[in-house]
Amino acid sequence: MTESVFEKILGDSWDDLGGVIKQHYFLRPHSDDYICVSGVMSEVYHSTIAKFFLPFGMLFGAVVPYRGRNVPIDVHYSCSTGDANIYWDRVFKFSDENHYHFKSHMEHTKDNEVIEFVRFGVGMRLRVTAENGAIVFRDAGYIWRLFGRDLPIPVGLLFGKAYVEERPVDENNFEMKMTLEHPLFGVMFRYAGAFTLERD
């Protein structure tokens, strides 16, 4: 059986992940694997300063432009038979009429490093580790893929550095949090929530 995308990324550290984390990162490259997890974001936040950068972030589909508490969310994870990437569609349900889709895809580049791409070839390099059962993503800089080349771009000067983790609670539940923190302006964006992995 083909190993999952994240087994390849993490290598031997894959075994350090909690069971519920492994269960929704089982997706294999060049497959039609798919899973959806549902939960509630206790907070979706951006700072007052971050509002000035929202138009730029929204152009590239790189930020969630709303605030809210106790926001239902579905996260769709999928692969494609045509490549080895993982595709995300995070659906924030701010109201019955306002469902905000935050879409991206993640490409493994080398060792434990991936790039998460949004629109127009803009991507965030991330280093992936397994820590005390959790999967952790740490910002390693932004790039713009142009004509097949990855050019460093200083997006971090606007939004700061990202930190993401998904941490197991028990065999069916996990918590996640994301922060974008600027060295001068503090936390620009953050969200956190709890999820349940439904088992058929």
PyMOL commands that set and color helices and strands:
alter all, ss='L'
color gray80, all
select helices_A, chain A and resi 5-16+19-24+49-59+119-121+156-159
alter helices_A, ss='H'
color red, helices_A
select strands_A, chain A and resi 34-46+71-78+86-93+99-110+113-117+122-131+134-146+149-153+161-168+173-182+186-196
alter strands_A, ss='S'
color yellow, strands_A
deselect
rebuild
show_as cartoon
